[in-house]
Amino acid sequence: MNSLFNQFSSAKVQGRGQKIKEDGEFLVRIDAIKLQESNQGFGTLWITEFTILKGTEKNPPKVERSWVAMPNHRPKTDPGNVKAFMAAVLGIENPNEEDIPAEVFEKAVSVENPFAGTILKLETVMRTTKEGRDFCLHTWKPGNPSEVPEKPELTKEAWLKGEGPGTVHPNNKNYEYHPDHVEWGTRPCSS
């Protein structure tokens, strides 16, 4: 039994980031880039975690999302997808114009997290494979920090987490509603 506990002690926890699954145009901020071994036999995963700055109703500002590439599992597409992502991070408009040194990819996944805070444009398009499996194509482009909104628009998700104004509910003093968005429901009073 002790060996089982030792196994628990050193086990690597698999990330379960939420992915975008819709057509859309986004402005995002990179939070982290890392490598992780798949627990489903897909080999090494390239994981990008990001926060949406400009988004959609389903994926509004301030929510965290992730993008995963599987270069071992999909060797014909994903190495190029990772290169296109890193080209955008480096400000390169056309990723086929130049090679990116291997050291840059290694640096990207280092503990120092040197590309955290990088602003990128992201376009997503839902597709269906020949086998009938849905997937979301991500196209990354360099972003411009001047495009970041000063104060992102308040979303229902952010409001429910405690941001923005609230008016005490007339039937229950422990809850409040948003005066301009009654349809958002109620949240516990912040005061």
N, C-alpha and C positions, 0 to 999 in steps of 0.2 A: 504494500500500500504506500510505503514511503516513496518509492520510485514514481508513483503516480503524482504525488504531491510535488516532488521535484520537477516533474514534467509541467505541472501547472505553474510552478514558480518562474520558469524561464520561457513559457509560451509567448509567442508574439500574437497580439490581438489584431484581428483583421478589421480594417476600417470599413465603415458602412455609410459612406457619404451619399447624399441625395444627388441624383443626376437630373439634368434638364431633359425633358421629353416633350418638346413642342417646337414648332417653327417660331423663331424670334430673333431679334437683334438686341444685343446687350452691351453694356459697358461694365467691365469687371475689374476687380483688384485681386491680384494673385496673393494668396495667404501662405501657401506652402507647396513645394514640389518634392515628391519623395518616391522612392522605390519600395516595393513590398512584394513578397512572394505570395502568389495566389494560393488559397486553400482549396481551390477547385481544379487544380491541375493546369492552369493557364500560364505557368512560368512566372517570370518577373513582370510586375505591373508598374507602369509609369502613372503616378497619381498626381493630379493637379487639383488643389483645393483653392477655391476663390469665393469672394463675396461680390454679389451683384450690386452695382451702383446705379445703373439704369436698366430696367427690365420690363416685365410684363405682369399681368395680374396673377398668373400662376407662379411666376418666379420674380417677385418684386424686389425693389432695393432692400439692402441690408440682410438678405437671406444668404446662407452659405450653400454652395453647391460644389460638385466635384466632377472631374473628367478623368476617365481611365483609359489608357492605351495598353494593349497586350502584345508587345513586339515579338515574343516567342510564339504566341498562339496564332497571331495574324501577321506573319513575316512579310507578306506582300503589300500590306497597307500601313500598319502601325508604325514602323520605323520612319516612314515618310511623314506620317501625321505628327509624330513627336518632333521631327525636324521642323515642320511648318510651325508648330507651337513655339519652339525655341527661337525660330527666326523672328516671329512676332515679338517675343520678349526682348530680343536684341534690336528691334526697330527695323528689321529687314522686310521690305514690302513683298519681294518676290523670293521665296525660299529656294528656288532652283537656280538663282543667279550665282550663288557661292556656297561652298562647303562650310560647315560649322565645325570647328575643331572638337574632337572627342572630349577634351578637357572642359569645355563649356558645359556639356551635359553632366559630366561628373561633378562640376562645381554647383550646378543647379540643384542637385539632390543632396548636397552636403548639409551638415548640421547647421552651418552658418545661415542657410536659407537666404542667399544673396539677392534673389529676385523678388522677395516678398515686397509687396507694395507696388509692383509694376502694374500699370493700367493697360488693359487690352480691350480691343473690340472683339466680340464673339457673335457669329451668326450660326444659328442652329436650324437644321432642316430634318424633319422626320422622313425616313426612307424605309423601304421594305426589301429584304434580300430576296433572291430567287427562291430560297427555301421558305419564304413567308415570315421570316423573323423581322420584327421592327427594330430599328436602331436610329439614333440621333446623330447626324453628321455635324461635327463641330468645325467651323472655319475660323481660325484665329488671325487677327490683324493687329499691327501696332496701334496702341491707343495714345491719347494725348491727355496728360493730367489736367489741362485747362478745360476738358470736357466734363470733368467730374462736377456734378451739381453741388452748389454750396450747401444746400440743405435738401436731402432727398425727400420726395413726397411721402407723407405718412401713409402707410399701408395698414390694412386690417390686421395682418399678422404682427406688425410692429406695435400697433395700438393695443392689441390684446396682451402683449408682453409688458405693457406699462408706459409706452411713449405717448406723448400728446395729451390733449385736454380730456377731461372727463366730467360729467355732470352726475351728481348723486341720483340714483334711481328713486322715483317717488314712492315705490312700494317696498323697497328694501334698502336701508341706509348703508348696507355693507357692499353694495354694488353700484357701479356707475356705467353710463353709456356715453358714446361720443355724440355731442350735440348736432354735428353735421352729418353723421353716419349712423343713424339709429339701427339700420340693417346689420351693422357689425355685431350687434348683441351687447352683452354686458361683460364686465371684468370686475374683480374685487377692487374696492376703493383703494386708491393709492395713498390716501391720508389717514 
